[in-house]
Amino acid sequence: TRSKTPPKQEAPRPDEASDDSSIASSYFVEDLEAAHSEASLDCLSRETPGFSRQLQILMLRRLVQWWRMNRQRSIFLAALMSGGVVLAVIDRFIVSGTPRWDAMSFLNLHSCLALMLAIFCLQVFGNDQPVFWRESASGINVLAYFESRLLVNSMDVIIQTFLFAAVYYIIRQPGVQFWYFLLPFGCTAYAASGWGYLISTLVPPRHGPFIVSLVIFIICGLLGNPSTLSHFLVGGAMEVFISAVSITRWSVQMSFSESVDTLHPHPVGVNQYLYSMEKNVFFKRDWGLGSWWTAAVALMIMGSLLRVGSFLGLKFMNRDKQA
């Protein structure tokens, strides 16, 4: 019997072997590149801290910056206290017939404080704008940034308000308890600082002082004048507008109301007409809370709304520079 021999298998040709090896090597290179790119992306990714953690970091940074601003702070304190001294000397020694309950003297006081604080608060968001835009593009929490700057700046606002009111109180001796005398100035400071924050987020820093001086002069000096208010507080849109934007329309009402309740004045002559006119203006409107508390609530609402507007301006203005 013949044994059948299996047929010989044909050896692969050299060109086919080289093709298979090149395909395998290309797959290996692609897998290696994909793994390397995924590893690179993992290295580049980072986890942004939440609101609370960013607020702590930004507060610490702002406190360091606040401590380094002592020279600038001392200049504003000196100017503010000088204004208090000048106004007190005028009311007590130069115009000696000025009644301690006179609303015009309160108007000058509150307007001076509002102007100085509004100008001082321009630097809170007006300075370092390019740094904020760069940090905002890198993922900083705008609310944490906003709150950190407001909280630290509140220390300056409180210190300046206290010293201004204390200097005037010591020289003038208005006849009311100091803390009741101070509270209307605290409400003025809260609203005036809000105007400074808002304007600093809406206009370039170089235009801020001029614009805020103009705004405070109008809403405090003009619209808050008792003789002007007697014509405007007659109902309608004009009264609503003045009540919404004028700081001294409310803050002078607080000081005047406290002085009347404490001093119980009985003026004669020209002062009697002045007293009657001011009572008709400042005791004309209340929200069922009394004249003092109505004015305090109005100023708290005003200051809070101005801060909301400041946050929106900080977040949405200059969006092209924050990208």
Secondary structure, 3 states (H helix, E strand, C coil): CCCCCCCCCCCCCHHHHHHHHHHHHHHHHHHHHHHHHHHHHHHHCCCCCCHHHHHHHHHHHHHHHHHCCHHHHHHHHHHHHHHHHHHHHHHHHHCCCCCCCCHHHHHHHHHHHHHHHHHHCHHHHHCCHHHHHHHHHCCCCHHHHHHHHHHHHHHHHHHHHHHHHHHHHHHHCCCCCHHHHHHHHHHHHHHHHHHHHHHHHHCCHHHHHHHHHHHHHHHHHHCCCHHHHHHHCCCCHHHHHHHHHCCHHHHHHHHHHHHHHHHCCCCCCHHHHHHHHHHHHHCCCCCCCCHHHHHHHHHHHHHHHHHHHHHHHHHHCCHHHCC
